[in-house]
Amino acid sequence: MNIQAKINEEIGGCIERVSYVNDENSYCILQLKICGQKSLITAVGNIPCPTPGEELLLKGNWVNHPRFGRQFSFQEYQSISPSTLKGIERYLGSGLIRGIGPVTAKSLVATFGRKTLDIIEETPERLLEISGMGPKKLSMITEAWDIQKEIRQIMLFLQSNGLPPSLALKIYQKYGQDAIDVVKKNPYCLALELKGVGFKTADKIALQLGYPLDSPHRAMAAILYFLEEKCARDGHTFIQRLSLEKEITSELDISQANLEIAFLSLKESKHIVIEDDIICRHAYPEPLKQPLKECRGNVYLSRLFRAEKNTADRIKKLVSASLQSSFIKPAEALEHIYKEMRITLADKQVEAVEASLKQKTLVITGGPGTGKTTLVRAIVLIMNKMNRVVKLAAPTGRASQRLSQAAGKKAVTIHRLLEYSFANGGFQRNRYNPVKCDCLIIDEASMMDISLMASLLNAMPDSASLILVGDINQLPSVGPGSVLRDIIASNICRVIELDIIFRQAKKSLVVLNAHRINQGMFPVLPKDAEGLREFYFIEKEDDEGVVRIISELVTRRIPVRFHFHPVNDIQVLTPMHRGLTGSINLNSKLQSLLNNAKINIKHYGIKYGLNDKVMQIVNNYDADVFNGDIGRISNINLELGEITVKFSRRQVIYNINEIDQLQLAYAVSVHKSQGSEYPCIVMPILTKHFMLLQRNLLYTAITRAKKLVVLVGTKKAMSMAIKNNKMLKRNSMLIYRLNEDIAK
């Protein structure tokens, strides 16, 4: 951009239209109406939740954009209450204030005119003069008005300290009216307590407020932040202290002396656990080339240390406890299965049925088409025959639904099994109030992180048996640990691997190619003359071409040829969030093609329309919806600023501040698809995804499809993924702890 002669100008105008908002940094493109000018001007800069009708005082520069022409680029802004009747009506009717939609806004302005905003601020009880306004709605409006004022104050506070106002809403939601006081007292709490706020952002606020570089809060916050974001987020339960110190000092100006004090304080306050060097040596005999005195231990967040240790202790206790005696012999069990299910089990399945009668802890693993589903149904049948209470659960809602269908018995999410209560702060099922069962079967066990496994085992009665079912070749859990893989590697319990693909499954190219990819072989690609098949690869190198083909596949080609519904049956998976072939852009493109809804609500620049396909991206225990659940928007209430989403089991209402629990789901990341199955998946695969091109990612994506897979990209990228079988090793001591007695 070429900056023109006029610098640091000040202009005032009314927002006529919001053309674009980036939901992460609040960068927006606005069309402003300047008093006395007929044409609109374009203003670009950072404002969270810009609202049509809002009047702004902007400070910045006029610039010439090479493509879009003359714009006003602002660095500072001040919001001014709209003064025109049209501006007031648009401002209030935009959904900014919960309880006021377009209809109510029109009535307010018709009744109170230019005094409308003053009346809401100073004498809100007068709103009862409006037809249809009752005490409940009045209370809602005044509360929402006060919240907006608080958020604006936080915005000004952040702006005065040189930080993006996009943080304001997050900070207010966390700390409420005390937000500014909390931030002034200890700005480093933002990095530890607010998702998406990095240490460097909190550090910048602290330095602006005059915090010294050698502040003890700074060193402690740095340690905790690195443990949370650079250790746990990458799947590790711990990091070697020497490595942690090097990472912190290489990025931040923190002295070794201050780090020593911070480590000691955090250890004494039980925020972290530093495990001794001898344990380190047992776990890492090869990588530790430095002398033992330099190892300095493994550093854990306390919650992950407890989870790892408790998981090992509970599994060892389960394995060593006596199993409830079985009055049914294996031969009788197999005969009963044949009589009820009319099938003859394969040798490994027979082995698993027999083991389920004898073992306290059993792991069953295998790829698609190897009979895991049939086996679970058979084991449930035998347990029912013996009058044993069987509970079935899975990490996600969709996985538990599939388990219910497969086993012919109700299955629930693990969180529901353990009766999570937000009000009471945690799981209500524990060692003092265990789950009432004789046998617990967990499907998709590879998705379980160390914390969830610890909670599950803590709630299991000692007398019960545990059966873990999963595919260890899929992506590991999103959370820390590699629990299923570590349990198998420890040899502490019986493991049965189903490795025979059944005849019916062999007919599917989806199943066949999943196994070929898992074995490091290139998939079988059908020729055009072969008619309808289950697996296709369309070669395309450029991003724009890939997006165009995916759009055609989802909206027209697959529905016409295979009769799949473009929204209900077809799921686009992608390795990345960013870029043209990332989930953000693909969602925007597919939304415009599949559901250009007239009724919609905007949140941080993302449009959510009636009937849009959305995914829950965080666990909401109160509403009983969980990360990965997919639903459709069934209602939008602009007056209340609410949307209703219909999931498979229930309808959930979200207010305007809760919409960030959702994301559009026409396209989702492969990681988010874990535990789910779809009739058809479509996936881009390009060499620019090289950071994520791993065999287990491609394998996981393909095994999400029940009937059809279509890959779009280059054979080189697919070959890169298939050859890359180097799974990132996660720091975990679970194997050692499970064999601790042997090691000693």
C-alpha positions in Angstrom: 0.0 0.0 0.0 1.1 3.6 -0.7 0.4 5.9 2.1 -0.8 9.3 0.9 0.4 12.7 2.1 -2.2 13.0 4.9 -1.1 11.2 8.0 -3.0 10.5 11.3 -6.3 11.9 10.1 -9.5 11.7 12.1 -12.8 10.9 10.4 -16.3 10.2 11.8 -19.0 8.1 10.2 -21.8 5.6 10.6 -21.3 1.9 9.8 -23.6 1.2 6.8 -22.3 -2.3 6.1 -19.9 -4.8 7.6 -18.2 -6.5 4.6 -15.8 -8.8 6.5 -14.7 -9.6 10.1 -11.8 -12.0 11.1 -13.1 -13.8 14.1 -9.6 -14.2 15.6 -8.1 -10.8 15.4 -11.2 -8.7 14.8 -9.8 -7.2 11.6 -12.7 -5.9 9.7 -13.7 -4.1 6.4 -16.4 -1.6 6.9 -18.5 0.6 4.6 -19.0 3.9 6.3 -21.4 6.7 5.6 -19.7 10.1 6.1 -21.9 13.0 6.8 -22.3 15.2 3.7 -20.9 12.6 1.3 -23.1 10.6 -1.1 -20.8 7.6 -1.6 -19.7 5.2 1.1 -16.0 5.0 2.1 -14.1 1.8 3.0 -12.5 1.6 6.4 -10.2 -1.2 7.5 -8.9 -2.0 11.0 -9.6 -3.9 14.2 -13.0 -3.7 15.9 -14.7 -6.6 17.7 -18.4 -7.0 16.8 -18.8 -4.0 14.6 -22.5 -3.2 14.3 -24.4 -1.6 11.4 -25.8 1.8 12.6 -22.9 2.3 15.0 -21.2 5.6 14.7 -17.4 5.7 14.9 -14.6 8.2 15.3 -11.5 6.7 13.6 -7.9 7.8 13.6 -5.5 6.6 10.9 -4.3 7.1 7.4 -5.7 7.2 3.9 -4.1 4.5 1.8 -4.3 3.2 -1.8 -4.8 -0.6 -1.9 -3.5 -2.0 -5.2 -6.7 -4.0 -5.8 -9.4 -2.2 -3.9 -8.4 1.4 -4.2 -8.7 4.2 -1.7 -9.3 3.1 1.9 -9.1 4.6 5.4 -6.8 2.4 7.5 -7.4 3.1 11.2 -5.3 2.3 14.2 -7.6 3.7 16.9 -11.4 4.0 17.2 -14.0 5.4 19.5 -17.6 4.2 19.4 -20.2 7.0 19.5 -23.9 6.4 20.1 -25.8 6.7 16.8 -27.6 10.0 16.4 -30.0 9.5 13.4 -33.2 7.6 13.8 -32.2 5.2 11.1 -28.8 4.7 12.7 -30.4 4.0 16.2 -32.8 1.5 14.7 -30.1 -0.4 12.8 -27.8 -0.3 15.8 -30.4 -1.8 18.2 -31.9 -4.2 15.6 -28.5 -5.8 14.7 -28.7 -8.4 17.5 -26.1 -6.5 19.6 -28.5 -6.3 22.6 -30.2 -9.5 23.6 -34.0 -9.0 23.6 -34.0 -6.3 20.9 -34.4 -7.5 17.4 -35.5 -5.6 14.2 -39.2 -5.5 15.3 -38.6 -4.2 18.9 -36.0 -1.7 17.6 -38.5 -0.2 15.2 -41.1 0.1 18.0 -38.5 1.7 20.3 -37.4 4.3 17.8 -41.0 5.0 16.8 -41.9 5.7 20.4 -38.8 7.5 21.8 -37.1 8.8 18.7 -33.6 10.2 19.2 -33.9 9.8 23.0 -34.1 6.0 22.7 -30.5 5.2 23.7 -30.7 7.7 26.6 -33.9 6.1 27.9 -32.3 2.6 27.8 -29.3 3.9 29.7 -31.0 6.2 32.3 -34.7 5.3 32.6 -35.1 1.7 31.2 -38.4 1.2 33.0 -40.0 3.4 30.4 -39.5 0.6 27.9 -42.6 -1.0 29.4 -44.5 1.6 27.5 -43.8 -0.4 24.3 -46.5 -2.9 23.3 -45.3 -6.5 24.1 -42.6 -5.4 26.5 -42.9 -7.2 29.9 -40.8 -7.3 33.0 -38.9 -10.4 31.9 -37.9 -9.0 28.5 -37.0 -5.6 30.1 -34.7 -7.4 32.6 -33.0 -9.2 29.7 -32.5 -6.0 27.7 -31.1 -4.0 30.6 -28.7 -6.8 31.6 -27.5 -7.1 28.0 -27.0 -3.3 27.8 -24.9 -3.3 30.9 -22.8 -6.2 29.6 -22.1 -4.2 26.4 -21.0 -1.2 28.4 -18.6 -3.4 30.4 -17.2 -4.9 27.3 -16.6 -1.5 25.7 -14.8 -0.3 28.8 -12.5 -3.4 28.6 -11.9 -2.6 24.9 -10.8 0.9 25.7 -8.6 -0.4 28.5 -6.9 -2.9 26.2 -6.6 -0.4 23.3 -4.9 2.1 25.6 -2.4 -0.6 26.3 -1.8 -1.3 22.7 -3.6 -4.7 22.5 -6.4 -6.0 20.2 -9.9 -5.3 21.4 -10.9 -8.8 20.2 -9.7 -10.0 23.7 -12.4 -7.9 25.4 -15.3 -10.4 25.1 -13.2 -13.3 26.3 -11.9 -11.4 29.3 -15.4 -10.2 30.2 -16.9 -13.7 29.9 -14.2 -15.0 32.3 -14.0 -12.3 34.9 -17.2 -10.2 34.5 -17.2 -6.8 36.1 -13.9 -7.5 37.9 -12.1 -8.0 34.6 -10.0 -4.8 34.5 -9.0 -5.2 38.2 -8.0 -8.8 37.7 -5.9 -8.0 34.6 -4.2 -5.1 36.4 -3.4 -7.3 39.4 -1.9 -10.2 37.4 -2.1 -10.0 33.6 -0.4 -13.4 33.4 -3.6 -15.1 34.5 -4.9 -14.5 31.0 -2.3 -16.9 29.5 -3.2 -19.6 32.0 -7.0 -19.2 32.2 -8.1 -18.0 28.8 -8.0 -20.3 25.7 -6.4 -18.6 22.7 -4.5 -16.0 24.8 -0.8 -16.7 24.5 1.9 -15.9 27.1 3.4 -13.2 24.8 0.0 -11.4 24.7 -0.3 -11.5 28.5 3.4 -10.5 28.7 2.8 -7.5 26.5 -0.1 -6.3 28.7 2.1 -6.8 31.8 5.0 -4.8 30.4 2.6 -2.0 29.3 1.3 -1.9 32.9 4.8 -1.6 34.3 5.5 -5.2 35.4 9.2 -5.8 35.7 10.9 -8.5 33.6 12.1 -10.3 36.7 8.6 -10.5 38.2 8.0 -13.9 39.9 4.6 -14.0 38.3 6.2 -13.8 34.9 8.5 -16.8 35.4 5.8 -19.0 36.9 3.3 -18.1 34.2 5.9 -18.9 31.5 6.6 -22.4 33.0 2.9 -23.2 33.3 2.1 -21.8 29.9 4.8 -23.8 28.2 3.7 -27.0 30.0 0.1 -26.4 29.0 0.5 -25.2 25.4 3.8 -26.7 24.2 3.7 -29.9 26.1 0.1 -31.0 26.8 -1.3 -29.6 23.6 1.2 -31.7 21.6 0.1 -34.8 23.5 2.9 -35.1 26.0 2.2 -35.7 29.7 5.5 -34.3 30.7 8.7 -32.6 29.4 12.3 -33.0 30.6 13.2 -30.1 32.8 16.4 -29.3 30.9 14.4 -29.1 27.6 11.7 -26.9 29.2 14.3 -24.5 30.6 16.0 -24.3 27.1 12.7 -23.6 25.4 11.7 -20.8 27.8 15.1 -19.1 27.9 15.4 -19.3 24.1 12.1 -17.4 23.6 11.9 -15.2 26.7 14.2 -12.9 28.7 14.0 -14.9 31.9 17.1 -15.7 34.0 18.1 -19.1 35.2 17.9 -17.8 38.8 14.3 -16.6 38.3 13.4 -20.0 36.8 14.8 -21.8 39.7 12.7 -19.8 42.1 9.6 -20.2 39.9 10.1 -24.0 39.7 10.4 -24.2 43.5 7.3 -22.0 44.1 5.2 -24.0 41.6 6.3 -27.3 43.1 5.5 -26.1 46.7 2.1 -24.8 45.6 1.5 -28.2 43.9 0.9 -26.7 40.5 3.6 -29.0 39.1 5.4 -32.2 39.9 9.1 -32.7 39.2 9.9 -36.4 39.1 13.3 -37.6 40.2 16.2 -38.4 37.8 16.2 -42.1 38.6 12.7 -42.5 37.1 13.9 -40.5 34.1 16.7 -42.9 33.6 14.4 -45.9 33.6 12.1 -44.4 31.1 14.8 -43.0 28.7 17.9 -45.1 28.8 18.9 -44.2 25.2 18.0 -40.5 24.6 19.7 -39.3 27.7 23.3 -38.8 26.5 24.0 -36.2 29.1 25.2 -37.2 32.6 22.4 -38.1 35.0 23.0 -35.0 37.2 22.1 -32.9 34.2 18.7 -34.6 33.5 17.0 -32.7 36.4 13.8 -34.7 36.2 10.6 -34.8 34.3 8.2 -31.8 34.8 4.5 -32.5 34.9 1.4 -30.4 35.3 0.1 -31.9 38.6 -3.2 -33.0 37.1 -1.4 -35.0 34.4 1.0 -36.6 36.9 -1.9 -37.7 39.0 -3.8 -39.0 36.0 -0.9 -41.0 34.7 0.0 -42.5 38.1 -3.6 -43.3 39.0 -4.2 -44.9 35.6 -1.3 -47.2 36.2 -2.2 -48.0 39.8 -5.9 -48.8 38.9 -5.0 -51.0 35.9 -2.5 -53.0 38.0 -5.1 -53.4 40.7 -7.7 -54.5 38.2 -5.4 -57.0 36.6 -4.4 -58.5 39.9 -7.9 -58.7 41.4 -9.9 -62.0 41.1 -12.4 -62.3 38.4 -16.0 -63.2 39.1 -16.3 -66.9 38.4 -18.0 -67.9 35.1 -20.6 -70.6 35.3 -20.6 -70.9 31.5 -18.0 -72.8 29.6 -16.4 -71.4 26.5 -18.0 -74.2 24.3 -21.4 -73.3 25.7 -20.8 -69.7 25.1 -19.9 -70.3 21.4 -22.9 -72.5 20.9 -25.2 -69.8 22.4 -23.6 -67.2 20.1 -24.2 -69.4 17.0 -27.8 -70.1 18.1 -28.7 -66.4 18.7 -26.6 -64.7 16.0 -26.4 -67.5 13.3 -22.7 -66.9 12.8 -19.5 -68.9 13.2 -16.7 -66.8 14.8 -13.2 -66.7 13.4 -10.4 -68.1 15.5 -9.3 -64.7 16.9 -12.9 -63.9 17.7 -13.3 -67.2 19.5 -10.1 -66.4 21.4 -11.5 -63.0 22.4 -14.8 -64.5 23.6 -12.9 -67.0 25.8 -10.6 -64.3 27.1 -13.6 -62.1 28.1 -14.7 -64.9 30.4 -11.3 -65.3 32.0 -9.5 -61.9 32.0 -10.1 -58.9 34.2 -8.7 -56.6 31.6 -8.8 -57.3 27.9 -7.8 -55.2 24.8 -9.3 -56.0 21.4 -7.8 -54.1 18.5 -8.1 -54.3 14.7 -8.8 -52.4 11.6 -12.0 -52.0 9.6 -13.8 -55.2 8.4 -12.0 -57.4 11.0 -15.1 -58.2 13.0 -14.8 -55.9 16.1 -18.5 -55.0 15.9 -19.6 -58.6 15.7 -17.3 -59.5 18.5 -18.7 -56.8 20.9 -22.2 -58.0 20.1 -21.3 -61.6 20.9 -19.6 -60.7 24.2 -22.6 -58.6 25.3 -24.8 -61.6 24.4 -22.7 -64.0 26.6 -22.6 -61.5 29.5 -26.4 -61.2 29.4 -26.7 -65.0 29.4 -24.7 -65.0 32.6 -26.9 -62.2 34.1 -23.9 -59.9 34.3 -24.5 -56.2 34.2 -22.8 -54.8 31.1 -22.2 -51.1 30.5 -21.2 -49.8 27.1 -19.5 -46.4 26.5 -17.4 -44.4 24.0 -15.6 -41.1 24.1 -17.9 -39.2 21.8 -21.7 -39.0 21.2 -21.5 -40.3 17.6 -19.2 -43.2 18.6 -21.6 -44.2 21.4 -24.6 -44.2 19.0 -22.7 -46.5 16.6 -21.8 -48.8 19.5 -25.5 -48.9 20.6 -26.5 -50.0 17.1 -23.7 -52.5 16.8 -24.2 -54.2 20.2 -28.0 -54.0 20.3 -27.7 -52.4 23.7 -27.7 -48.8 24.9 -24.3 -47.1 25.0 -23.5 -43.7 26.3 -20.6 -41.2 26.3 -18.0 -41.8 29.0 -18.9 -38.4 30.4 -22.5 -39.4 30.8 -21.5 -42.8 32.2 -19.5 -41.0 34.9 -22.3 -38.4 35.4 -20.4 -35.2 34.9 -21.9 -32.3 36.8 -20.8 -28.8 36.0 -22.6 -27.5 39.1 -20.8 -29.9 41.4 -17.5 -29.6 39.6 -16.6 -32.9 38.0 -17.6 -36.5 37.7 -20.1 -37.8 40.2 -19.0 -41.4 39.7 -15.8 -42.2 41.5 -14.2 -44.7 43.8 -16.7 -43.8 46.5 -19.7 -43.9 44.1 -18.6 -46.4 41.4 -20.4 -47.3 38.2 -22.7 -50.3 38.9 -21.6 -53.0 36.5 -19.9 -56.4 36.2 -18.3 -55.6 32.8 -17.5 -52.3 31.1 -16.9 -52.2 27.4 -15.2 -49.1 25.9 -15.2 -48.6 22.1 -12.9 -46.2 20.2 -10.5 -46.5 23.2 -7.7 -45.0 21.1 -9.4 -41.6 21.5 -9.1 -41.7 25.3 -6.5 -39.3 26.8 -4.8 -40.0 30.1 -7.2 -37.7 32.1 -10.4 -39.4 30.9 -8.9 -42.9 31.4 -7.9 -42.0 34.9 -11.5 -40.8 35.7 -13.0 -43.9 34.1 -10.8 -46.3 36.0 -11.4 -44.4 39.2 -15.1 -45.1 38.9 -14.8 -48.8 38.1 -15.6 -51.3 40.9 -12.7 -53.6 41.7 -15.0 -56.6 40.9 -15.8 -55.5 37.3 -13.9 -56.5 34.2 -12.7 -54.0 31.6 -12.7 -54.5 27.8 -11.1 -51.9 25.6 -11.9 -51.9 21.9 -10.0 -49.7 19.4 -7.8 -49.3 16.4 -4.3 -48.2 17.5 -3.4 -47.3 13.9 -5.7 -44.3 13.9 -4.7 -40.9 15.1 -3.9 -40.7 18.8 -6.2 -38.9 21.3 -6.4 -35.1 21.0 -5.6 -34.8 24.7 -2.2 -35.9 26.4 -1.0 -39.4 26.4 -1.2 -42.5 24.2 -3.1 -44.6 26.5 -4.3 -47.6 24.4 -0.9 -47.9 22.7 0.9 -47.8 26.0 -1.3 -50.4 27.6 -0.7 -52.7 24.7 3.0 -52.1 24.7 3.3 -52.8 28.5 2.1 -56.4 28.1 0.3 -56.1 31.4 -3.0 -57.5 30.1 -4.2 -59.8 27.3 -4.3 -58.2 23.9 -6.1 -59.8 20.9 -5.5 -58.3 17.5 -8.1 -59.1 14.8 -6.1 -59.2 11.6 -8.4 -61.1 9.1 -10.6 -59.1 6.8 -14.0 -60.9 6.4 -15.2 -61.9 3.0 -18.0 -59.4 2.8 -15.7 -56.5 3.9 -13.1 -57.5 1.3 -15.5 -56.5 -1.4 -15.3 -52.9 -0.3 -12.4 -50.9 -1.7 -12.8 -48.6 1.3 -11.8 -51.4 3.6 -9.3 -52.9 1.3 -7.5 -49.6 0.7 -7.5 -48.7 4.4 -5.6 -51.9 5.1 -3.3 -51.3 2.1 -2.5 -47.8 3.3 -1.9 -49.1 6.9 0.6 -51.6 5.5 2.4 -48.9 3.5 1.0 -49.8 0.1 -0.6 -47.5 -2.5 -4.4 -47.9 -2.7 -6.2 -49.7 -5.5 -7.7 -47.0 -7.8 -10.6 -48.2 -10.1 -10.7 -47.4 -13.7 -13.5 -45.3 -15.3 -14.8 -48.4 -17.2 -15.4 -50.4 -13.9 -18.7 -48.6 -13.1 -19.6 -47.5 -9.6 -17.0 -48.3 -7.0 -16.3 -47.2 -3.5 -12.9 -45.5 -3.8 -11.9 -42.7 -6.2 -8.9 -40.4 -6.6 -9.2 -37.2 -8.7 -5.8 -35.7 -9.7 -5.6 -31.9 -9.3 -2.6 -29.8 -8.3 -3.7 -26.3 -7.7 -5.7 -25.2 -4.7 -8.4 -23.3 -6.7 -9.0 -26.4 -8.9 -9.2 -28.7 -5.8 -11.8 -26.4 -4.2 -13.8 -26.2 -7.4 -13.9 -30.0 -7.8 -14.8 -30.6 -4.2 -17.7 -28.1 -4.5 -18.9 -29.9 -7.7 -18.6 -33.4 -6.0 -20.5 -32.4 -2.9 -23.3 -30.4 -4.6 -23.8 -32.3 -7.8 -21.7 -35.2 -8.9 -21.9 -37.5 -5.9 -25.6 -36.8 -5.2 -26.5 -37.5 -8.8 -24.4 -40.6 -9.3 -24.6 -42.2 -5.9 -27.8 -40.7 -4.5 -26.1 -39.4 -1.3 -27.6 -36.3 0.4 -25.1 -33.5 0.0 -25.4 -32.4 3.7 -26.6 -35.4 5.6 -24.5 -38.1 3.9 -21.4 -36.4 2.5 -18.6 -35.1 4.9 -15.6 -33.1 3.6 -12.5 -33.9 5.7 -9.3 -31.9 5.5 -5.9 -32.0 7.2 -5.8 -28.3 7.9 -7.9 -25.3 9.1 -6.1 -22.6 7.1 -5.7 -22.0 3.4 -7.9 -22.4 0.4 -8.3 -26.2 1.1 -8.6 -25.7 4.9 -11.9 -26.2 6.8 -12.5 -22.5 7.2 -12.6 -21.6 3.5 -14.3 -24.9 2.4 -17.0 -24.3 5.0 -17.6 -20.8 3.6 -17.7 -22.0 0.0 -20.0 -25.0 0.7 -22.3 -23.0 2.9 -22.9 -20.5 0.1 -23.6 -23.4 -2.3 -25.7 -25.6 -0.1 -27.5 -23.2 2.2 -27.7 -19.6 1.3 -30.2 -18.9 4.1 -32.0 -15.7 4.3 -32.4 -15.9 8.0 -29.0 -15.8 9.7 -27.0 -14.5 12.6 -23.4 -13.3 12.5 -20.9 -14.0 15.2 -17.3 -12.7 14.8 -17.9 -12.4 11.0 -19.1 -16.0 10.6 -22.6 -16.3 9.2 -24.8 -19.0 10.8 -28.0 -19.6 8.8 -31.2 -21.6 9.3 -30.5 -25.3 8.5 -26.7 -24.9 8.5 -24.7 -27.9 9.4 -22.7 -27.2 12.6 -20.4 -29.1 14.9 -20.0 -28.7 18.7 -16.3 -28.1 19.3 -16.1 -28.1 23.1 -17.8 -30.3 25.7 -20.9 -28.8 27.1 -21.9 -31.0 30.0 -24.9 -29.0 31.0 -26.5 -29.4 27.6 -25.2 -32.9 27.2 -23.5 -32.2 23.9 -19.9 -33.0 23.3 -16.9 -32.1 21.1 -17.5 -33.6 17.7 -21.3 -33.8 17.8 -22.9 -32.6 14.5 -26.3 -31.0 14.2 -28.4 -28.6 12.1 -29.6 -25.1 13.0 -33.4 -25.5 13.5 -34.3 -22.0 14.6 -32.9 -18.5 14.8 -34.4 -15.9 17.2 -33.0 -12.5 16.2 -34.9 -10.8 19.0 -33.2 -12.8 21.7 -29.9 -13.3 19.8 -30.3 -17.1 20.0 -30.0 -20.1 17.8 -31.3 -23.6 18.3 -29.4 -26.6 17.1 -31.0 -30.0 16.6 -28.6 -32.8 17.4 -29.5 -36.5 17.1 -30.6 -36.8 20.7 -31.7 -33.3 21.7 -32.2 -29.6 20.8 -29.8 -27.1 22.4 -30.3 -23.3 22.5 -27.2 -21.1 22.3 -27.3 -17.4 23.1 -25.0 -14.9 21.2 -22.1 -15.4 23.6 -22.2 -19.2 23.3 -22.1 -19.5 19.6 -18.3 -19.8 19.7 -19.0 -23.4 20.9 -20.0 -24.2 17.4 -18.4 -24.1 14.0 -19.7 -24.8 10.5 -19.4 -28.5 9.7 -19.7 -28.9 5.9 -15.9 -29.4 6.2 -14.1 -30.5 9.4 -10.6 -31.5 10.3 -9.6 -35.2 10.3 -8.9 -34.9 14.0 -12.5 -33.7 14.7 -13.9 -36.6 12.7 -12.5 -39.3 15.1 -15.1 -41.6 16.5 -17.6 -40.7 13.7 -18.7 -42.5 10.5 -20.2 -41.0 7.4 -21.7 -42.7 4.3 -19.2 -40.7 2.1 -16.1 -38.7 2.8 -14.4 -36.3 0.4 -10.8 -35.1 1.2 -8.2 -32.8 -0.4 -4.6 -34.1 -0.2 -1.9 -31.8 -1.5 1.9 -31.6 -0.9 1.4 -28.2 0.9 -0.2 -30.3 3.7 3.3 -31.9 4.2 3.4 -31.0 7.9 0.4 -33.2 8.5 0.8 -35.8 5.8 1.1 -38.9 7.9 -0.1 -42.5 7.3 -2.3 -42.6 10.4 -4.0 -39.3 9.4 -4.9 -40.7 5.9 -5.9 -44.0 7.4 -8.1 -42.3 10.0 -9.8 -40.2 7.3 -10.5 -43.2 5.0 -11.9 -45.4 7.9 -14.5 -42.7 8.6 -16.3 -43.7 5.4 -18.9 -46.4 5.3 -19.5 -46.6 1.6 -17.5 -44.1 -0.5 -14.2 -42.2 -0.4 -13.2 -39.6 -2.9 -9.7 -38.0 -2.6 -8.8 -34.9 -4.6 -5.2 -33.8 -5.0 -1.9 -35.3 -6.1 -0.5 -38.8 -6.0 2.8 -37.4 -4.7 1.0 -36.1 -1.6 -0.7 -39.4 -1.1 2.6 -41.2 -1.5 4.2 -38.9 1.0 1.5 -39.6 3.6 1.7 -43.4 3.1 5.5 -43.5 3.4 5.4 -41.3 6.5 4.7 -43.8 9.3 6.8 -41.9 11.9 4.2 -41.1 14.6 5.3 -38.2 16.8 6.5 -39.9 20.0 4.6 -38.7 23.0 6.3 -38.3 26.3 4.5 -40.7 28.6 5.7 -42.8 31.6 2.6 -45.0 31.6 4.5 -48.1 30.2 7.1 -47.7 32.9 4.5 -47.2 35.7 2.6 -50.3 34.5 5.8 -52.3 34.8 7.2 -50.4 37.8 7.4 -53.4 40.1 9.3 -55.4 37.5 11.7 -52.5 36.8 12.6 -52.2 40.5 
